[in-house]
Amino acid sequence: MQAGTKEAELVKFFFALSEPIRLEIVRALLSAKELCVCQIVQAFGLSQPNVSFHMRVLREADLVLWERRGRWVYYRLNLENPMLRAVLPFIEEGMEVSKIQTTACEVEP
């Protein structure tokens, strides 16, 4: 890997974590293991497009993995990312994640 490529990865990584709401989303994913976009919307009081924007930044920095299930997109931390693993202890410090409702995405018949 070229030095310029590694530098670009570092810039994306730290840019993604520099926004407080994205850092809180990472903390929520650390606590919950996996969250649907609708759960993140509800937990943080953000609009769906706003959450999608933040999740795209986290995806582009290789901090999260995603999976589509039906009409919902679920996210989890990319624990294979060595940079993320290195900073997780610092992210966990002082972690106070609000309770995420797991029923936010359920559709009533």
ChimeraX commands (.cxc) that place a marker at each C-alpha (Angstrom):
marker #1 position 0.00,0.00,0.00 radius 0.5
marker #1 position 1.36,3.41,-0.92 radius 0.5
marker #1 position 1.95,6.09,1.71 radius 0.5
marker #1 position -0.57,8.42,0.05 radius 0.5
marker #1 position -3.25,5.75,0.18 radius 0.5
marker #1 position -2.62,5.08,3.87 radius 0.5
marker #1 position -2.71,8.80,4.59 radius 0.5
marker #1 position -6.06,9.11,2.78 radius 0.5
marker #1 position -7.45,6.24,4.88 radius 0.5
marker #1 position -6.31,7.97,8.08 radius 0.5
marker #1 position -7.91,11.24,7.02 radius 0.5
marker #1 position -11.24,9.50,6.30 radius 0.5
marker #1 position -11.04,7.56,9.57 radius 0.5
marker #1 position -10.42,10.58,11.79 radius 0.5
marker #1 position -12.83,12.77,9.83 radius 0.5
marker #1 position -15.57,10.19,10.41 radius 0.5
marker #1 position -14.93,10.17,14.15 radius 0.5
marker #1 position -14.53,13.97,14.42 radius 0.5
marker #1 position -18.28,14.62,14.34 radius 0.5
marker #1 position -19.83,14.10,17.81 radius 0.5
marker #1 position -23.01,12.49,16.48 radius 0.5
marker #1 position -21.01,9.93,14.48 radius 0.5
marker #1 position -18.94,9.15,17.55 radius 0.5
marker #1 position -22.17,8.58,19.50 radius 0.5
marker #1 position -23.49,6.33,16.73 radius 0.5
marker #1 position -20.28,4.28,16.93 radius 0.5
marker #1 position -20.78,4.04,20.70 radius 0.5
marker #1 position -24.37,2.92,20.19 radius 0.5
marker #1 position -23.24,0.26,17.72 radius 0.5
marker #1 position -20.59,-0.87,20.16 radius 0.5
marker #1 position -23.25,-1.31,22.82 radius 0.5
marker #1 position -26.03,-2.79,20.66 radius 0.5
marker #1 position -23.80,-4.76,18.23 radius 0.5
marker #1 position -26.21,-4.04,15.35 radius 0.5
marker #1 position -28.76,-1.32,14.66 radius 0.5
marker #1 position -31.27,-0.56,11.95 radius 0.5
marker #1 position -31.31,2.94,10.48 radius 0.5
marker #1 position -34.78,3.43,11.97 radius 0.5
marker #1 position -33.41,2.66,15.45 radius 0.5
marker #1 position -30.66,5.24,15.00 radius 0.5
marker #1 position -33.23,7.78,13.76 radius 0.5
marker #1 position -35.36,7.23,16.84 radius 0.5
marker #1 position -32.49,7.11,19.36 radius 0.5
marker #1 position -30.83,10.32,18.20 radius 0.5
marker #1 position -33.84,12.30,17.02 radius 0.5
marker #1 position -32.35,12.83,13.58 radius 0.5
marker #1 position -34.07,12.66,10.21 radius 0.5
marker #1 position -33.60,9.55,8.11 radius 0.5
marker #1 position -31.64,11.46,5.42 radius 0.5
marker #1 position -29.36,12.91,8.11 radius 0.5
marker #1 position -28.69,9.45,9.58 radius 0.5
marker #1 position -28.05,8.09,6.08 radius 0.5
marker #1 position -25.49,10.84,5.48 radius 0.5
marker #1 position -23.64,10.06,8.72 radius 0.5
marker #1 position -23.73,6.32,8.02 radius 0.5
marker #1 position -22.31,6.91,4.54 radius 0.5
marker #1 position -19.37,8.79,6.08 radius 0.5
marker #1 position -18.80,5.92,8.53 radius 0.5
marker #1 position -19.05,3.37,5.67 radius 0.5
marker #1 position -16.58,5.27,3.50 radius 0.5
marker #1 position -14.13,5.28,6.42 radius 0.5
marker #1 position -14.58,1.50,6.72 radius 0.5
marker #1 position -15.88,1.84,10.29 radius 0.5
marker #1 position -19.18,0.07,9.70 radius 0.5
marker #1 position -20.56,-2.80,7.67 radius 0.5
marker #1 position -24.12,-2.87,6.44 radius 0.5
marker #1 position -26.71,-5.38,5.34 radius 0.5
marker #1 position -30.08,-4.83,3.70 radius 0.5
marker #1 position -32.93,-6.93,5.05 radius 0.5
marker #1 position -36.12,-6.22,3.21 radius 0.5
marker #1 position -36.65,-2.49,3.30 radius 0.5
marker #1 position -34.34,-1.89,6.27 radius 0.5
marker #1 position -30.57,-1.40,6.38 radius 0.5
marker #1 position -28.72,-2.73,9.42 radius 0.5
marker #1 position -25.30,-1.54,10.53 radius 0.5
marker #1 position -22.61,-3.03,12.74 radius 0.5
marker #1 position -19.05,-1.99,13.52 radius 0.5
marker #1 position -16.32,-3.30,11.27 radius 0.5
marker #1 position -14.24,-4.94,13.98 radius 0.5
marker #1 position -11.82,-6.21,11.32 radius 0.5
marker #1 position -10.60,-2.62,10.86 radius 0.5
marker #1 position -7.32,-2.42,12.84 radius 0.5
marker #1 position -7.57,1.36,13.30 radius 0.5
marker #1 position -11.04,1.02,14.81 radius 0.5
marker #1 position -9.89,-1.77,17.12 radius 0.5
marker #1 position -7.01,0.43,18.25 radius 0.5
marker #1 position -9.25,3.35,19.27 radius 0.5
marker #1 position -12.21,1.39,20.69 radius 0.5
marker #1 position -10.90,1.52,24.29 radius 0.5
marker #1 position -10.82,5.33,24.04 radius 0.5
marker #1 position -14.27,5.45,22.44 radius 0.5
marker #1 position -15.64,3.26,25.24 radius 0.5
marker #1 position -14.33,5.59,27.97 radius 0.5
marker #1 position -17.18,7.55,29.47 radius 0.5
marker #1 position -19.65,5.75,27.21 radius 0.5
marker #1 position -23.23,6.58,28.09 radius 0.5
marker #1 position -25.42,5.23,25.35 radius 0.5
marker #1 position -29.10,5.93,25.69 radius 0.5
marker #1 position -31.43,2.97,25.51 radius 0.5
marker #1 position -32.15,2.08,21.90 radius 0.5
marker #1 position -35.64,0.80,21.27 radius 0.5
marker #1 position -35.41,-2.47,19.41 radius 0.5
marker #1 position -39.02,-2.23,18.28 radius 0.5
marker #1 position -38.55,0.92,16.22 radius 0.5
marker #1 position -38.52,-0.97,12.91 radius 0.5
marker #1 position -41.31,-3.40,13.56 radius 0.5
marker #1 position -44.22,-3.14,11.17 radius 0.5
marker #1 position -47.65,-3.81,12.57 radius 0.5
marker #1 position -49.84,-6.14,10.50 radius 0.5
marker link #1:1,2 radius 0.2
marker link #1:2,3 radius 0.2
marker link #1:3,4 radius 0.2
marker link #1:4,5 radius 0.2
marker link #1:5,6 radius 0.2
marker link #1:6,7 radius 0.2
marker link #1:7,8 radius 0.2
marker link #1:8,9 radius 0.2
marker link #1:9,10 radius 0.2
marker link #1:10,11 radius 0.2
marker link #1:11,12 radius 0.2
marker link #1:12,13 radius 0.2
marker link #1:13,14 radius 0.2
marker link #1:14,15 radius 0.2
marker link #1:15,16 radius 0.2
marker link #1:16,17 radius 0.2
marker link #1:17,18 radius 0.2
marker link #1:18,19 radius 0.2
marker link #1:19,20 radius 0.2
marker link #1:20,21 radius 0.2
marker link #1:21,22 radius 0.2
marker link #1:22,23 radius 0.2
marker link #1:23,24 radius 0.2
marker link #1:24,25 radius 0.2
marker link #1:25,26 radius 0.2
marker link #1:26,27 radius 0.2
marker link #1:27,28 radius 0.2
marker link #1:28,29 radius 0.2
marker link #1:29,30 radius 0.2
marker link #1:30,31 radius 0.2
marker link #1:31,32 radius 0.2
marker link #1:32,33 radius 0.2
marker link #1:33,34 radius 0.2
marker link #1:34,35 radius 0.2
marker link #1:35,36 radius 0.2
marker link #1:36,37 radius 0.2
marker link #1:37,38 radius 0.2
marker link #1:38,39 radius 0.2
marker link #1:39,40 radius 0.2
marker link #1:40,41 radius 0.2
marker link #1:41,42 radius 0.2
marker link #1:42,43 radius 0.2
marker link #1:43,44 radius 0.2
marker link #1:44,45 radius 0.2
marker link #1:45,46 radius 0.2
marker link #1:46,47 radius 0.2
marker link #1:47,48 radius 0.2
marker link #1:48,49 radius 0.2
marker link #1:49,50 radius 0.2
marker link #1:50,51 radius 0.2
marker link #1:51,52 radius 0.2
marker link #1:52,53 radius 0.2
marker link #1:53,54 radius 0.2
marker link #1:54,55 radius 0.2
marker link #1:55,56 radius 0.2
marker link #1:56,57 radius 0.2
marker link #1:57,58 radius 0.2
marker link #1:58,59 radius 0.2
marker link #1:59,60 radius 0.2
marker link #1:60,61 radius 0.2
marker link #1:61,62 radius 0.2
marker link #1:62,63 radius 0.2
marker link #1:63,64 radius 0.2
marker link #1:64,65 radius 0.2
marker link #1:65,66 radius 0.2
marker link #1:66,67 radius 0.2
marker link #1:67,68 radius 0.2
marker link #1:68,69 radius 0.2
marker link #1:69,70 radius 0.2
marker link #1:70,71 radius 0.2
marker link #1:71,72 radius 0.2
marker link #1:72,73 radius 0.2
marker link #1:73,74 radius 0.2
marker link #1:74,75 radius 0.2
marker link #1:75,76 radius 0.2
marker link #1:76,77 radius 0.2
marker link #1:77,78 radius 0.2
marker link #1:78,79 radius 0.2
marker link #1:79,80 radius 0.2
marker link #1:80,81 radius 0.2
marker link #1:81,82 radius 0.2
marker link #1:82,83 radius 0.2
marker link #1:83,84 radius 0.2
marker link #1:84,85 radius 0.2
marker link #1:85,86 radius 0.2
marker link #1:86,87 radius 0.2
marker link #1:87,88 radius 0.2
marker link #1:88,89 radius 0.2
marker link #1:89,90 radius 0.2
marker link #1:90,91 radius 0.2
marker link #1:91,92 radius 0.2
marker link #1:92,93 radius 0.2
marker link #1:93,94 radius 0.2
marker link #1:94,95 radius 0.2
marker link #1:95,96 radius 0.2
marker link #1:96,97 radius 0.2
marker link #1:97,98 radius 0.2
marker link #1:98,99 radius 0.2
marker link #1:99,100 radius 0.2
marker link #1:100,101 radius 0.2
marker link #1:101,102 radius 0.2
marker link #1:102,103 radius 0.2
marker link #1:103,104 radius 0.2
marker link #1:104,105 radius 0.2
marker link #1:105,106 radius 0.2
marker link #1:106,107 radius 0.2
marker link #1:107,108 radius 0.2
marker link #1:108,109 radius 0.2
view
